[in-house]
Amino acid sequence: MDIFVLSPLELTSVILTLCVIFVNGLTDAPNAVATCITTRCLSLRKAVIMSAVFNFLGVIVMTVVNSSVAETVTSMVSFGNNEADASVALSAALFSIVLWAVLAWYFGIPTSESHALIAGLSGSALAINNGIDGINGSEWIKAIYGLITSCIGGFLLGFIICKLVLVIFRNIKRSRAEQFFKRAQIFAAASMSFMHGAQDGQKFIAVLLMCTGLSQNGSEKSPFIILTCSAVMALGTLTGGKKIIKSVGMDMVKLEKYQGFSADIAASAALLLSTVFGFPVSTTHAKTTAMMGTGAAKNKRSLNTSVIKDIMLTWLLTFPGCSILGFIITKIFLKIF
């Protein structure tokens, strides 16, 4: 990708994409390491640095090994054949996603950047095509499959793995088990960060490909695009997000070390399966539902239902809310530009 041969509109869409990637690292990184921090296995600073490193590796490794998620996102919507208008629509979609993500971060709600991305792109496609012609239903439905599998799969895997851990370690002294899970949870948090980069990195590489694909330079998946996405996401991760860590790791459910380990392993497994099958799923959904599952495995009363309801409401509002934002902002941008 040569930024010097992109038009101003195309360059704007690339810059906005990088902003979305940064915000994703800012808001989703806390989800990946929240349990590790709140169970005091790692300090906030060490956990965020570790998460940044494994996010970086996740983007690079999974994009090279299996890029089916990126292929799904690039095929999901179409902005038509007019390159100038398409660039405006894409920029509007990205602007709406950044706005939605920043509002969620400000209020400490672990919203899904993945679904905000899909919703924003879809809203803009509806606006520029004046209808559903720009929506590829066969690819878009994969987002629905991903939503269902990440939520149900995350919860069930969290519940089952936590129950198995309780059975396996029932005769082991608590002090020895605590030492084991302190180290094991660091590994699990690293794997969660890796899978966050693997899933979300591919989605944003897809958007960068859409930006460059609008020009005559083609959309070849160059190492520069992959490295840029990895680096910007890692930078966002290093910025952290204490409010979201508090919402996910402290307010929603109180977890012990073995539960934090179970939640991270469960979420990582759910994300790995979804990535292999090309489902663009939410790392936030997988992690938070896995935490709910591990909490329920021990005691249903440990779940803070009021916080869970607030989070669920935000998830439900993301698709229509960000779609409407993308639609309105696209119409405004097309009038202005």
N, C-alpha and C positions, 0 to 999 in steps of 0.2 A: 504494500500500500504506500504510494507516494503522495504525501499530503500536498506537495507543491503543484500537482496537476489536477487537484480537485477544485470544483467550482466553489464559490463562497457558501452556497446553500449546502453542498455536500460536506464541506469542511465544518459547517455549523452542526450538521447532524452527527458527524464523527465526534466533535467536542461534547455534544450533549450525551452521546452514548458513553463516553468516558466518565461523564458526571454520574450517569446512572450506575455504572460499574463501581465507581467510588462509593456512592451511597449504599449500594448493595453490600460492599465490604464493611461499611460503617454499621449497617443495621443488622445484617445476618451473621456476622462474625460473633457477636455476643451470644446468639443462640447456640452456636457450635461449642462455646467454652463456658456457658453459664453454669452448668452443673459442676464442672471441674473447679470453678472459682468458689461457688457457694458452699461446696463440701470441703473447701480449704485444702484441696490437693495441690493447687498452684496459686500463686499470687496473681492479681489482675494483670500486672505488667508481663510476667512470664507467659501466662496463658495467651494473651493477645499476640505476643511475638511468635509463639509456637503456632497459633492459628494462622498468622500471616504467612509463615513459611509453608505450611501444609496446604493452605489455599492456593498459593503460587504453584506448588507441585501438582495439585489436583487438576488445575486448569490445563497445564502442559501435558501431563501423562494421559488423562482421559481423552483429550482432544486428538491425540495421536493414535490411541488404541481403539476408541469407539466414539465416533462423532455423530451418532444417530440423533441425539437431542438437538444439536445445531441444525441438522438437516430438517427436522420436524418444524422448528421455529421459522426457518427461512421459507418454508413452503406454506406456512399457515395463512398468510395474508398477501394481498397484491395491491399496490398503489397505482396501478395503471401504467400506461406507456409514455405519459408525459413526464420526462425526467425532472423538470423544474418543479412541477406540482407535486410529484412523488417525494422529492427532497423536502419540500415544505411540510407535507403531511407526516413524513417520518420525523422531522424535527419537532413538530407539534406533539406527536405521540410521546417522544422522549421527554419533552418539557413537562407533559402531564404526569409522566411516571416519576420524574424527579420531584415534582410538587407533592404528589401523593406520598412518596417515601419520606420526604423531609417532615411532613406533617405527622406521619406515624412515628418517626423517630423522636420528634419534639414531645409528643404525648406519651412516649415510652411503650407503644403498642407494637408487638412483634408481627407486623403485617408481612405479607408475602410479596417480595419484589418480583418473583417469578410470575405470579398471577397479575400483578400490576403491569408487568411488561406485556403479557399476552392481552390483557384488557385494553391497555393504552393503544397498542398496535391495531387491535380490532376496531376500536372506536374511530381511529383515524381512517382506517380502510373503509368503514361504513360512510364516513363523511365525504371522502374524496370520490367514492364510487356512487354516492347517493343511493345506497342499497347494499344488499348482501353479496353482490357479484364478486367483491374483493375478498370474501371469506372462503377459505378452503375447508369445508366441513369435515372431510375425512381426516385431515391433519389436526384441526382445531379440537375435535372430539377427544384426541389423546390427552389434552389438558384436563378434561373432565375425568378420564380414566385415572390420570395422575393424581388429581385431587382426592378421588375416592381411595385409591390404593395407598397413598401416602398417609392419609388420616387413619383409615381402618387398619392398614398394615402396621403403621407405627405404634398404634395403641396395643394391638394384639401381640406384636413381637415384644414390646416393652413388658407387657403383662406376663407372657410366657417365659421370657428370659429371666425376669426377676424371680419368678416362682422356681425355675430350675436352679438359680443361684442359691436360693434359700434352702433347697433340698440338698444340694451338693455340699454346702458349707455348714449344715446344721450341727455337725459334731466337732467342728473346728473352733478353737478358742477365739473369742471375739477380738482380742488384741492382735493375733496372727492374721485373722481375716481383714482387719482394718489396715494393716501394713500392706497386705497383698492388693487390696482394692485401691489404696492410695496410688500405687504404681500403675495398676491396671487401668484406672480411670484416666490417667494421663495419656496412655496409649489409645484408649477409646475416644478421648477428646481430639487427639491428633487425627484419628481415622475419620471422625465427624467433620473436621475442618477440611480434610482432603476431599471428602465426598461433596462438601459444599462447593469447593472450587470446581470439582468435576462436573457437577450439575449446572450450577449457575454460570460458571465460566463459559460453557458451551452456548448457553442462551445468548450471552452478550457478544460472543464471537460471531454468532449468527447475525446479530444486529449490525455489527461492524461490516460483515460481508454484504448486508443489505445496503449499507451506506456506500461502500465502494462499488457494489454491483450496479448502482444507479448511474455510475460514470461509465466511460468507455474502456476503463482499465480492467473490467472483468471482476470476478469475485473469488479469485484463487486464495485458498487458505494459506497465506504466507506465514512463516515463522514470526515475522514482525507483528502481525495481528495477534497471534497467540501470546507472544511475550508482552505486548502492550497491555492486553486484557489481564494477564496474570499480575503484572506489576501494579496496575492501578487498583485492582481488587485487593492486593496485599497492602497497599498504602491506605486504603479505606479501612481495612481490618485493624491496622496499627492505630488508627484514630480512636477505635473502640466505641462503646456505647453503654455507659453505666446504667441508664434508665431501663434499657431493655433487659440487661442482666438481672436487675432487681425484679422486673415484672415476671420474667421466665423462671429464674433460679431461686427467688425468695418468696414472691407473693403467690404464685400459682400453686405450688406444692413444695413442701419441705422434704428434701431427699437426704438419705444417708449415702455414704460412699458406694456401697454395693448397688444402690438404686441408680446413682448417677452413671456408674459403669454400664448397667443394664440398659438404661435409656440411650446412651451414646452408641452402644453396639447395635441396638435395635434400629435406631434411626439410620445408622450407617448401612446396615443390611438392606433396609427398605429403599434407600437412595441408590445403592449399587444395582439392585434388581431393576428399578425404574430406569436408570441410566442405560443399562444394557438393552432394554426393550424400547428405548427411544421416547419414553414418556417425560415431558417437561414438568417435573413435579416441584413442589415447594419444600425446600430444606427446613423452613420454619415450621410447616405443618408436620413433617415427619418427626422433627425433634420434640416439639411441644406435645404432640399426641403420644409419643413414646414415653415422655416424662409422666403424662397422665396415667398411662398404662402401668408404669412401675409404681406410681403412687397408689393406684387402685389395688395392685397386687398385695400390698402390705395392709392398707387400711383405706377404705373409700372415704373416710372422714378426713383424711389428710389433704384431700383436694379442696382448694379454695374455689367454690363454684361461682362466686361473683366475678373473680378475675377471669375464670375460664369463659364465662358468658360474654364478658367484654371482648376477649380475644376472638371468640367464635363470631361475634357480631361484626368485628372488623374484617375477618376473613370473608364473611358473606357479603359485605359491602364493597369489597375490593373490585370484583368483576364489574358490577353495574356502575360503581362510583368512578373508577378509573376509565372505564369505557366512555362514560358521559363526558368526563374531563377531556379525554382524547378527541372525542367528536366535536365538542364546542371549541376547543383551542385550535383544532385543525381548520374549522370554518373561519375562525378569526384570522388565523395566519394566512389562509388562502386569500382573504379579502385584503390584508395588509401587503402581502408580498406577491 
